[in-house]
Amino acid sequence: MQWHGDPGSGTQQNSGEGGVATLRRDLRQAQQDGDTGTLAQVLQAHPELDGREDAGMLAILAVVFHILQRPAAAQRCVERLDPQQLSDTAAQADLGLARLLADDVVGARAALKSACAAPDAGYEAFMRLGTLELAEDDLSAAADAFEAARVRNPRKAEVLSNLGGARFRQGAYREALDLYDEALLLRPDLPQPRQMRARTLLALDRADEMVEEAREVFDAAPDQAENHLYLAGVQVQAEQWAQADATLSAAVERFPECDDLKHALVNLLSTQRATHRLGVKLKTWAAEREEPDWTSLALNRARIDAGFLDAAEDDLDSLSETALADDPTFPVLRARLLIERARAEDAVAILSEAIARHPGNAEARGLLAHTLTSLGRLEEAADYHDQIAATNPMAVVRHVDGRNCEADDAEIEQLEKLFRAPLLEPDARARVGFTLATAHDRRGEYDRAFPVLDEANALARRRLNYDWRRHRVLTQRQIDVVTPEVVESLSGLGCDWSRRPIFVVGMPRSGTTLAEQILCSHPDVYGAGELGWMPRLRALMPKVVEGGWPYPKAMEVLSERNLKSAAKYYLDRLAAQEDESLRTVDKLPHNFDNVALIALAFPHAPIIHLNREPRDIAVSNYFQNFTAAQGLMGFAYDLSDIGHMLNDHDRIMRHWHALFPSRIFELDYERLVAEPEDTIRELLQFCGLGWDDRVLRFYETQRPVRTASIRQVRHGIYRSSAQRWRRYADFLEPLETVLADGYRPLRPRRG
């Protein structure tokens, strides 16, 4: 961008109202473009601006100084200007933005509303007002402001994207999707609508479509590292952990110089607790570097997590004379080593010094607060807890989550204060509530846990657009359409050339992850995680079957070619992820809706159905703050909705058992817990797998595991979760009422 006054242009204008107006316009344009380099150059080229007294220039300078991380200079500009002297609405909008950036919400709203009330108000003023209202969680006011901005500039992609964000948060997902599509037509390079479009598809229970579209972007330009990163990010959003792992691993091999890909893979493997693989990769990467860098620190963090303390200590000692010793992470790792070796007092000294050197080291503050608490130095710990809460209130949530929600008294008190904080926005409050409720549960404080849990679920549920009746209608349609006659007409027409897939189905939180972990501990079996390809095949039916019928009506007109093509589609995608193992487990729980398609497309595939006490399933779902809180998982935030889904699940599984009597193995969770070896022997026999002792040590198997179940499968058979519902029997009346009422068919509404 060129501006009037470019030092190299020979047209520098240091005075005159025309020159000042032009500079204001150039600064405003650079600010809107996010061009910080231009902003800094303009200020450097025009030092006289710092002495200007006209209100309009002071307003835009306040914004510029905030963007350039000079808050004191910004505040001086605001203090010097007289709002009454702002001569145009653009300048009033600049003042509103400056105050918003300074966290002066009241002043920002007053300035922006004044700007928006003017007859000549531009779209920028309404955009900024909408942003403020969105931050204050007034979704209706935010949407109104963005709509007004759209009226004034209907082809501005950023306006459409922001309006889409407001509609998304209101639960109007289809409208949000249309707005993101429109924004991307105008600006295909704009990252925000692309990312939010993916989240919206996820909210609409169209994760498979989201991933397919990301793959199309990837396939169009596989030579660009950012497309690999984008595809993996979308796969993570869809909770396709294994696929994201495969994407990132291949990308790192292809682009070995791209640290962004390595960082993403490290984060994924850390989240999945794939400690061994993470350590191997980091050791390789660190050895390839000419000088120690972030990979060395990450390697030693992984070593400490895995308990390889001697190796971590030796390496950190060798790094103490390098530049890495000045990295804020370095003293944290030294302190963690000391804590693991029961030298907490020495760790306190290291952490205190680290905070003195790097006051913004939040990890050091959190670890110091926890260490002081463990030493009984509660008043000192409380001071640090207060400091952490003042700068980052959510830090205690992450800290407690990271320890499986084991919390001490001070952390419980912090969480309770945070949960009741009036200014905390509802999504954050919900997250705090789930953590606090689980922490109470871990401490055996059941009467304190469930009321908090009810509130957290209500907060999470308020934006969902979930109606249990939709799934009930689908269930009944399947029962009506997929009859013994339909099954008989299609039997034997599916895949006759592969025995790879093993399908594990059941209600979420019924033990599907545990079953997969046991199976993939067998040397012949690969655990692929939750694959979205059977739902995708179902969604594609209108495009491939005769007459263009959707599922389940399409089942009546499926052909041999359709079934074999479906199997090939599935197997090709499986091979792209992993093609060495003899058998592969797909453990998407909601495939219980797709059993007929699975059984017909893969006549040799074992189908494992997890059966667990329904009230235990209900309580486990209710405690879980699922990352994909929309679509089918929307049922998990209301006890009545959970009951309806349990009824649907029970009814459709009885239907599948009647149609495919020898194809489904009922894996009883309670029996698996009580008699693991006998139950696992029967499971392996059903799958056509020979015995291997490693299946009894499944918790030692290193592989990515879905976050919601990671801790259970890493601790062997998790007996404490059986009959958990009894602790909360007094709170489960809405669930019990629906379960007692049972499954009642609903027909689709006419008209």
GUFIPA-154222 format. One line per 2 residues: their letters; for each residue x, y, z negated of C-alpha. Coordinates in steps of 0.1 Angstrom, whole numbers, padded with zeros to 4 digits. Layout:
<recs>
A = X:Y:Z | ...
</recs>
This chain:
<recs>
MQ = 0000:0000:0000 | 0012:0035:0008
WH = 0002:0064:-0013 | 0007:0102:-0011
GD = 0039:0109:-0029 | 0058:0078:-0019
PG = 0094:0088:-0027 | 0105:0076:0007
SG = 0077:0093:0027 | 0089:0128:0023
TQ = 0054:0139:0014 | 0056:0140:-0024
QN = 0028:0162:-0038 | 0035:0175:-0073
SG = 0009:0201:-0075 | -0024:0213:-0060
EG = -0059:0200:-0067 | -0060:0182:-0034
GV = -0028:0163:-0043 | -0041:0155:-0077
AT = -0074:0142:-0063 | -0055:0120:-0039
LR = -0033:0106:-0066 | -0063:0098:-0087
RD = -0078:0080:-0058 | -0046:0061:-0051
LR = -0042:0051:-0087 | -0078:0040:-0089
QA = -0075:0019:-0057 | -0043:0002:-0070
QQ = -0060:-0005:-0103 | -0089:-0021:-0085
DG = -0065:-0042:-0063 | -0046:-0053:-0094
DT = -0014:-0039:-0079 | 0007:-0032:-0110
GT = 0038:-0026:-0089 | 0022:0003:-0071
LA = 0009:0017:-0104 | 0044:0017:-0119
QV = 0059:0033:-0088 | 0034:0061:-0088
LQ = 0041:0070:-0124 | 0078:0069:-0117
AH = 0075:0091:-0086 | 0052:0116:-0105
PE = 0065:0122:-0140 | 0045:0154:-0141
LD = 0013:0134:-0144 | 0022:0128:-0181
GR = 0016:0165:-0188 | -0018:0168:-0169
ED = -0047:0180:-0190 | -0076:0175:-0166
AG = -0100:0149:-0179 | -0104:0130:-0147
ML = -0066:0123:-0144 | -0063:0115:-0181
AI = -0091:0089:-0178 | -0075:0070:-0149
LA = -0040:0073:-0166 | -0055:0057:-0197
VV = -0066:0027:-0176 | -0032:0025:-0159
FH = -0012:0026:-0191 | -0034:-0002:-0205
IL = -0027:-0023:-0174 | 0010:-0016:-0177
QR = 0010:-0027:-0214 | 0015:0008:-0228
PA = -0015:0010:-0252 | 0000:0039:-0272
AA = 0003:0061:-0241 | -0032:0051:-0231
QR = -0046:0061:-0265 | -0029:0095:-0262
CV = -0046:0101:-0229 | -0080:0093:-0243
ER = -0075:0115:-0274 | -0065:0144:-0251
LD = -0094:0143:-0227 | -0128:0160:-0232
PQ = -0156:0137:-0220 | -0178:0167:-0212
QL = -0153:0178:-0186 | -0155:0146:-0166
SD = -0167:0159:-0133 | -0177:0127:-0114
TA = -0191:0093:-0122 | -0159:0075:-0111
AQ = -0140:0094:-0138 | -0167:0085:-0164
AD = -0164:0048:-0153 | -0126:0051:-0157
LG = -0131:0064:-0193 | -0155:0035:-0200
LA = -0129:0010:-0187 | -0101:0026:-0208
RL = -0122:0023:-0239 | -0132:-0013:-0231
LA = -0095:-0022:-0227 | -0089:-0006:-0261
DD = -0116:-0028:-0276 | -0138:0003:-0283
VV = -0171:-0014:-0273 | -0194:0013:-0285
GA = -0175:0041:-0268 | -0171:0020:-0236
RA = -0208:0013:-0234 | -0217:0049:-0239
AL = -0193:0061:-0211 | -0204:0034:-0187
KS = -0241:0039:-0192 | -0236:0076:-0187
AC = -0218:0068:-0154 | -0244:0043:-0143
AA = -0272:0068:-0150 | -0259:0093:-0124
PD = -0276:0093:-0090 | -0243:0088:-0072
AG = -0230:0060:-0094 | -0208:0036:-0075
YE = -0207:-0002:-0078 | -0176:0000:-0100
AF = -0194:0016:-0129 | -0220:-0012:-0129
MR = -0193:-0039:-0125 | -0176:-0026:-0156
LG = -0208:-0023:-0176 | -0216:-0059:-0166
TL = -0182:-0071:-0177 | -0187:-0054:-0211
EL = -0222:-0070:-0215 | -0208:-0104:-0205
AE = -0181:-0101:-0232 | -0208:-0092:-0257
DD = -0229:-0122:-0246 | -0258:-0101:-0235
LS = -0263:-0122:-0203 | -0295:-0105:-0192
AA = -0280:-0070:-0194 | -0248:-0083:-0176
AD = -0268:-0098:-0148 | -0289:-0066:-0144
AF = -0256:-0046:-0141 | -0241:-0069:-0116
EA = -0273:-0069:-0096 | -0271:-0031:-0095
AR = -0235:-0033:-0083 | -0246:-0058:-0056
VR = -0273:-0033:-0043 | -0246:-0007:-0040
NP = -0220:-0030:-0024 | -0236:-0062:-0011
RK = -0205:-0074:0007 | -0180:-0071:-0021
AE = -0169:-0106:-0030 | -0159:-0097:-0066
VL = -0194:-0084:-0072 | -0210:-0116:-0060
SN = -0185:-0137:-0081 | -0192:-0118:-0113
LG = -0230:-0120:-0107 | -0225:-0158:-0102
GA = -0207:-0159:-0135 | -0236:-0143:-0153
RF = -0261:-0167:-0136 | -0239:-0196:-0145
RQ = -0239:-0187:-0182 | -0277:-0182:-0180
GA = -0280:-0218:-0168 | -0291:-0208:-0133
YR = -0266:-0231:-0116 | -0281:-0233:-0082
EA = -0283:-0195:-0079 | -0247:-0193:-0091
LD = -0236:-0218:-0065 | -0252:-0197:-0037
LY = -0234:-0166:-0050 | -0200:-0183:-0051
DE = -0205:-0196:-0016 | -0214:-0161:-0004
AL = -0183:-0147:-0021 | -0160:-0173:-0006
LL = -0173:-0166:0029 | -0162:-0130:0024
RP = -0130:-0138:0005 | -0118:-0174:0010
DL = -0086:-0166:-0009 | -0104:-0154:-0041
PQ = -0095:-0179:-0069 | -0123:-0170:-0094
PR = -0153:-0181:-0072 | -0135:-0212:-0060
QM = -0128:-0223:-0096 | -0162:-0214:-0108
RA = -0179:-0231:-0079 | -0162:-0263:-0090
RT = -0175:-0258:-0126 | -0210:-0252:-0112
LL = -0210:-0284:-0092 | -0200:-0302:-0123
AL = -0229:-0285:-0142 | -0253:-0297:-0114
DR = -0240:-0333:-0120 | -0223:-0331:-0085
AD = -0188:-0338:-0097 | -0182:-0362:-0068
EM = -0190:-0335:-0043 | -0168:-0311:-0062
VE = -0139:-0335:-0059 | -0146:-0343:-0023
EA = -0145:-0306:-0014 | -0112:-0301:-0032
RE = -0099:-0331:-0013 | -0110:-0314:0020
VF = -0090:-0283:0010 | -0061:-0306:0002
DA = -0063:-0326:0034 | -0064:-0294:0055
AP = -0030:-0283:0041 | -0012:-0311:0022
DQ = 0021:-0293:0027 | 0011:-0266:0002
AE = 0020:-0274:-0034 | -0009:-0252:-0047
NH = -0034:-0275:-0030 | -0021:-0305:-0049
LY = -0024:-0285:-0081 | -0059:-0274:-0072
LA = -0071:-0309:-0064 | -0056:-0322:-0097
GV = -0073:-0294:-0116 | -0107:-0303:-0101
QV = -0101:-0340:-0109 | -0094:-0330:-0145
QA = -0126:-0309:-0147 | -0145:-0340:-0134
EQ = -0127:-0360:-0161 | -0111:-0382:-0135
WA = -0079:-0385:-0155 | -0064:-0414:-0135
QA = -0069:-0397:-0102 | -0055:-0364:-0115
DA = -0025:-0384:-0127 | -0020:-0400:-0093
TL = -0023:-0366:-0075 | 0002:-0348:-0097
SA = 0027:-0377:-0098 | 0027:-0379:-0060
AV = 0030:-0341:-0057 | 0059:-0340:-0081
ER = 0077:-0365:-0059 | 0069:-0344:-0028
FP = 0077:-0310:-0043 | 0105:-0317:-0068
EC = 0113:-0280:-0072 | 0078:-0270:-0082
DD = 0077:-0266:-0119 | 0040:-0257:-0119
LK = 0033:-0292:-0109 | 0056:-0306:-0136
HA = 0039:-0285:-0162 | 0005:-0297:-0151
LV = 0016:-0333:-0153 | 0032:-0328:-0187
NL = -0001:-0313:-0200 | -0021:-0342:-0186
LS = 0001:-0369:-0199 | 0002:-0352:-0233
TQ = -0036:-0349:-0234 | -0039:-0386:-0225
RA = -0012:-0396:-0251 | 0008:-0413:-0224
TH = 0039:-0409:-0246 | 0061:-0434:-0229
RL = 0056:-0422:-0194 | 0059:-0386:-0204
GV = 0092:-0393:-0221 | 0106:-0411:-0191
KL = 0096:-0384:-0167 | 0109:-0356:-0189
KT = 0142:-0374:-0195 | 0147:-0377:-0157
WA = 0138:-0341:-0150 | 0160:-0328:-0178
AE = 0190:-0348:-0165 | 0185:-0332:-0131
RE = 0188:-0296:-0143 | 0221:-0278:-0142
EP = 0213:-0260:-0174 | 0190:-0271:-0203
DW = 0156:-0256:-0199 | 0119:-0261:-0208
TS = 0121:-0298:-0198 | 0146:-0304:-0226
LA = 0123:-0289:-0252 | 0093:-0308:-0239
LN = 0113:-0340:-0240 | 0122:-0335:-0276
RA = 0086:-0327:-0285 | 0076:-0360:-0269
RI = 0103:-0378:-0288 | 0090:-0364:-0321
DA = 0054:-0373:-0312 | 0066:-0408:-0304
GF = 0087:-0411:-0336 | 0121:-0412:-0319
LD = 0135:-0388:-0345 | 0172:-0397:-0342
AA = 0173:-0391:-0304 | 0154:-0358:-0309
ED = 0177:-0347:-0337 | 0209:-0355:-0317
DL = 0196:-0336:-0286 | 0184:-0306:-0305
DS = 0218:-0304:-0322 | 0235:-0303:-0288
LS = 0211:-0276:-0277 | 0217:-0254:-0307
ET = 0247:-0236:-0290 | 0227:-0229:-0258
AL = 0203:-0202:-0248 | 0174:-0225:-0256
AD = 0182:-0220:-0293 | 0166:-0186:-0289
DP = 0134:-0200:-0275 | 0105:-0197:-0300
TF = 0098:-0235:-0295 | 0132:-0245:-0307
PV = 0128:-0238:-0344 | 0094:-0253:-0344
LR = 0108:-0286:-0332 | 0136:-0285:-0358
AR = 0110:-0278:-0385 | 0088:-0307:-0373
LL = 0119:-0330:-0375 | 0125:-0320:-0411
IE = 0089:-0325:-0420 | 0089:-0360:-0406
RA = 0120:-0367:-0427 | 0103:-0355:-0459
RA = 0123:-0322:-0460 | 0094:-0298:-0460
ED = 0111:-0272:-0481 | 0139:-0269:-0455
AV = 0113:-0267:-0428 | 0097:-0237:-0446
AI = 0130:-0219:-0444 | 0135:-0225:-0407
LS = 0099:-0215:-0399 | 0101:-0183:-0420
EA = 0132:-0172:-0402 | 0116:-0181:-0368
IA = 0086:-0159:-0376 | 0109:-0130:-0387
RH = 0127:-0133:-0353 | 0095:-0139:-0332
PG = 0065:-0124:-0350 | 0042:-0136:-0322
NA = 0052:-0173:-0326 | 0017:-0186:-0334
EA = 0028:-0223:-0334 | 0054:-0215:-0361
RG = 0028:-0196:-0382 | 0003:-0225:-0380
LL = 0029:-0251:-0389 | 0042:-0230:-0418
AH = 0007:-0225:-0432 | 0001:-0263:-0430
TL = 0035:-0271:-0446 | 0030:-0247:-0474
TS = -0004:-0262:-0481 | 0011:-0297:-0482
LG = 0036:-0284:-0508 | 0009:-0269:-0530
RL = 0020:-0233:-0523 | -0016:-0224:-0516
EE = -0014:-0186:-0521 | 0015:-0183:-0497
AA = -0003:-0206:-0472 | -0035:-0185:-0475
DY = -0016:-0154:-0465 | -0004:-0171:-0433
HD = -0039:-0185:-0427 | -0052:-0150:-0429
QI = -0026:-0137:-0405 | -0034:-0164:-0380
AA = -0071:-0158:-0383 | -0066:-0121:-0377
TN = -0046:-0126:-0345 | -0061:-0158:-0332
PM = -0092:-0170:-0350 | -0094:-0202:-0329
AV = -0059:-0214:-0338 | -0072:-0233:-0369
VR = -0096:-0252:-0346 | -0069:-0264:-0323
HV = -0047:-0272:-0353 | -0074:-0293:-0370
DG = -0085:-0309:-0337 | -0049:-0320:-0331
RN = -0049:-0339:-0364 | -0080:-0359:-0356
CE = -0100:-0334:-0376 | -0082:-0341:-0408
AD = -0085:-0308:-0427 | -0075:-0296:-0462
DA = -0096:-0273:-0484 | -0080:-0242:-0470
EI = -0087:-0252:-0434 | -0123:-0261:-0442
EQ = -0127:-0227:-0458 | -0112:-0210:-0427
LE = -0135:-0230:-0404 | -0166:-0222:-0424
KL = -0157:-0184:-0423 | -0151:-0186:-0386
FR = -0183:-0205:-0380 | -0203:-0178:-0397
AP = -0184:-0149:-0381 | -0211:-0126:-0366
LL = -0189:-0114:-0337 | -0177:-0148:-0325
EP = -0194:-0156:-0292 | -0217:-0186:-0291
DA = -0196:-0210:-0270 | -0167:-0205:-0294
RA = -0190:-0209:-0324 | -0202:-0242:-0310
RV = -0166:-0255:-0307 | -0158:-0244:-0343
GF = -0190:-0262:-0354 | -0182:-0295:-0338
TL = -0147:-0294:-0354 | -0160:-0284:-0388
AT = -0187:-0310:-0388 | -0162:-0337:-0378
AH = -0138:-0325:-0405 | -0166:-0328:-0431
DR = -0173:-0363:-0418 | -0137:-0374:-0421
RG = -0138:-0362:-0458 | -0170:-0381:-0465
EY = -0190:-0349:-0469 | -0219:-0362:-0449
DR = -0246:-0339:-0463 | -0224:-0309:-0453
AF = -0215:-0323:-0419 | -0249:-0328:-0403
PV = -0265:-0293:-0408 | -0234:-0278:-0392
LD = -0236:-0304:-0364 | -0272:-0295:-0357
EA = -0262:-0258:-0354 | -0233:-0266:-0331
NA = -0254:-0287:-0308 | -0281:-0260:-0307
LA = -0255:-0235:-0296 | -0241:-0258:-0269
RR = -0276:-0267:-0257 | -0289:-0231:-0253
RL = -0274:-0228:-0218 | -0282:-0263:-0206
NY = -0308:-0269:-0180 | -0314:-0306:-0190
DW = -0348:-0323:-0189 | -0350:-0359:-0199
RR = -0380:-0364:-0177 | -0358:-0362:-0145
HR = -0338:-0393:-0155 | -0370:-0411:-0166
VL = -0385:-0406:-0132 | -0353:-0419:-0115
TQ = -0353:-0449:-0138 | -0389:-0457:-0129
RQ = -0383:-0452:-0092 | -0354:-0478:-0094
ID = -0377:-0503:-0111 | -0404:-0497:-0085
VV = -0382:-0498:-0055 | -0354:-0523:-0063
TP = -0375:-0554:-0064 | -0366:-0591:-0062
EV = -0376:-0590:-0025 | -0352:-0561:-0018
VE = -0324:-0579:-0036 | -0330:-0612:-0018
SL = -0329:-0594:0016 | -0295:-0579:0008
SG = -0278:-0607:-0011 | -0246:-0619:0005
LG = -0243:-0590:0029 | -0217:-0570:0010
CD = -0180:-0572:0006 | -0167:-0607:0011
WS = -0130:-0598:0014 | -0121:-0583:-0020
RR = -0123:-0593:-0057 | -0105:-0563:-0070
PI = -0131:-0542:-0089 | -0144:-0549:-0124
FV = -0172:-0525:-0135 | -0177:-0516:-0171
VG = -0210:-0498:-0178 | -0231:-0487:-0207
MP = -0242:-0457:-0227 | -0214:-0431:-0233
RS = -0198:-0438:-0267 | -0208:-0475:-0266
GT = -0173:-0489:-0263 | -0167:-0487:-0226
TL = -0132:-0472:-0231 | -0123:-0499:-0256
AE = -0134:-0526:-0232 | -0113:-0510:-0204
QI = -0083:-0507:-0226 | -0085:-0544:-0235
LC = -0089:-0555:-0199 | -0061:-0533:-0185
SH = -0037:-0547:-0212 | -0038:-0578:-0191
PD = -0008:-0578:-0166 | -0030:-0583:-0136
VY = -0054:-0554:-0143 | -0052:-0517:-0137
GA = -0074:-0493:-0156 | -0086:-0467:-0132
GE = -0108:-0447:-0156 | -0141:-0432:-0148
LG = -0144:-0433:-0110 | -0172:-0412:-0094
WM = -0173:-0431:-0062 | -0205:-0452:-0068
PR = -0225:-0421:-0076 | -0209:-0405:-0045
LR = -0220:-0435:-0023 | -0255:-0431:-0037
AL = -0255:-0394:-0029 | -0244:-0401:0007
MP = -0272:-0424:0015 | -0295:-0398:0032
KV = -0266:-0393:0057 | -0260:-0429:0065
VE = -0291:-0450:0062 | -0319:-0453:0087
GG = -0346:-0427:0083 | -0323:-0405:0061
WP = -0339:-0418:0029 | -0324:-0408:-0005
YP = -0316:-0432:-0033 | -0334:-0453:-0045
KA = -0358:-0454:-0015 | -0328:-0460:0007
ME = -0323:-0494:-0009 | -0353:-0507:0011
VL = -0336:-0499:0044 | -0299:-0507:0037
SE = -0282:-0529:0063 | -0252:-0552:0062
RN = -0232:-0525:0079 | -0242:-0500:0052
LK = -0231:-0523:0024 | -0198:-0533:0040
SA = -0191:-0496:0048 | -0199:-0486:0013
AK = -0175:-0513:-0001 | -0148:-0501:0023
YY = -0153:-0465:0013 | -0148:-0475:-0024
LD = -0118:-0498:-0018 | -0100:-0473:0004
RL = -0102:-0446:-0023 | -0091:-0472:-0049
AA = -0061:-0481:-0028 | -0051:-0445:-0025
QE = -0050:-0443:-0063 | -0034:-0477:-0070
DE = -0028:-0506:-0046 | -0005:-0530:-0065
SL = -0027:-0546:-0092 | -0048:-0577:-0085
RT = -0078:-0563:-0104 | -0090:-0528:-0113
VD = -0114:-0516:-0139 | -0139:-0488:-0132
KL = -0155:-0478:-0165 | -0179:-0450:-0155
PH = -0205:-0454:-0183 | -0234:-0441:-0162
NF = -0229:-0467:-0136 | -0256:-0485:-0155
DN = -0278:-0466:-0130 | -0259:-0481:-0101
VA = -0258:-0518:-0110 | -0279:-0529:-0080
LI = -0257:-0511:-0056 | -0226:-0525:-0073
AL = -0239:-0560:-0074 | -0249:-0560:-0037
AF = -0219:-0542:-0023 | -0195:-0563:-0043
PH = -0210:-0597:-0048 | -0178:-0610:-0065
AP = -0173:-0581:-0089 | -0178:-0588:-0126
II = -0201:-0563:-0143 | -0195:-0558:-0180
HL = -0223:-0541:-0200 | -0215:-0527:-0235
NR = -0243:-0533:-0260 | -0241:-0514:-0293
EP = -0264:-0504:-0321 | -0283:-0475:-0305
RD = -0283:-0452:-0336 | -0245:-0455:-0337
IA = -0243:-0445:-0301 | -0266:-0416:-0308
VS = -0246:-0403:-0337 | -0213:-0407:-0318
NY = -0227:-0387:-0289 | -0241:-0360:-0311
FQ = -0207:-0355:-0328 | -0189:-0353:-0294
NF = -0185:-0319:-0278 | -0182:-0332:-0243
TA = -0161:-0310:-0219 | -0186:-0315:-0192
AQ = -0216:-0303:-0211 | -0240:-0303:-0183
GL = -0255:-0327:-0158 | -0263:-0361:-0172
MG = -0243:-0355:-0203 | -0267:-0327:-0212
FA = -0287:-0353:-0231 | -0260:-0355:-0258
YD = -0269:-0322:-0275 | -0304:-0331:-0287
LS = -0314:-0361:-0308 | -0347:-0365:-0290
DI = -0329:-0364:-0256 | -0304:-0390:-0268
GH = -0333:-0412:-0278 | -0350:-0409:-0243
ML = -0317:-0417:-0226 | -0312:-0448:-0248
ND = -0348:-0459:-0239 | -0340:-0454:-0202
HD = -0308:-0473:-0205 | -0324:-0502:-0223
RI = -0352:-0504:-0198 | -0331:-0503:-0166
MR = -0306:-0528:-0180 | -0334:-0553:-0187
HW = -0345:-0547:-0150 | -0309:-0554:-0138
HA = -0306:-0585:-0159 | -0338:-0599:-0144
LF = -0326:-0592:-0109 | -0290:-0604:-0114
PS = -0291:-0629:-0142 | -0256:-0643:-0138
RI = -0238:-0611:-0128 | -0237:-0591:-0160
FE = -0217:-0600:-0191 | -0232:-0586:-0223
LD = -0203:-0574:-0244 | -0216:-0568:-0279
YE = -0197:-0541:-0296 | -0204:-0553:-0331
RL = -0193:-0588:-0323 | -0162:-0575:-0306
VA = -0153:-0557:-0338 | -0161:-0587:-0361
EP = -0147:-0615:-0338 | -0122:-0599:-0314
ED = -0103:-0629:-0302 | -0132:-0651:-0294
TI = -0151:-0623:-0278 | -0121:-0612:-0257
RE = -0115:-0648:-0245 | -0151:-0650:-0232
LL = -0147:-0616:-0215 | -0115:-0626:-0197
QF = -0131:-0659:-0187 | -0161:-0641:-0172
CG = -0137:-0618:-0152 | -0117:-0648:-0139
LG = -0086:-0638:-0159 | -0062:-0661:-0177
WD = -0054:-0656:-0214 | -0026:-0632:-0223
DR = -0017:-0623:-0259 | -0012:-0587:-0249
VL = -0049:-0581:-0247 | -0051:-0584:-0285
RF = -0025:-0556:-0288 | -0044:-0533:-0264
YE = -0036:-0503:-0286 | 0001:-0506:-0275
TQ = -0007:-0503:-0238 | 0006:-0470:-0224
RP = -0019:-0455:-0200 | -0041:-0424:-0197
VR = -0073:-0427:-0219 | -0103:-0404:-0218
TA = -0099:-0378:-0246 | -0131:-0385:-0263
SI = -0120:-0421:-0271 | -0083:-0418:-0272
RQ = -0079:-0420:-0310 | -0101:-0451:-0314
VR = -0082:-0472:-0288 | -0048:-0462:-0302
HG = -0057:-0476:-0336 | -0068:-0511:-0328
IY = -0103:-0523:-0335 | -0122:-0493:-0350
RS = -0144:-0510:-0376 | -0153:-0478:-0395
SA = -0175:-0467:-0366 | -0199:-0497:-0370
QR = -0231:-0487:-0388 | -0219:-0451:-0390
WR = -0255:-0440:-0385 | -0265:-0451:-0420
RY = -0245:-0422:-0434 | -0269:-0398:-0416
AD = -0301:-0418:-0418 | -0319:-0389:-0435
FL = -0312:-0366:-0406 | -0322:-0389:-0377
EP = -0360:-0386:-0377 | -0362:-0370:-0341
LE = -0342:-0399:-0328 | -0361:-0426:-0347
TV = -0394:-0412:-0335 | -0384:-0414:-0298
LA = -0368:-0449:-0302 | -0400:-0462:-0319
DG = -0421:-0447:-0291 | -0400:-0467:-0266
YR = -0399:-0464:-0228 | -0430:-0449:-0211
PL = -0430:-0445:-0173 | -0433:-0411:-0158
RP = -0443:-0405:-0122 | -0430:-0376:-0102
RR = -0453:-0346:-0101 | -0472:-0340:-0069
G = -0475:-0306:-0052
</recs>
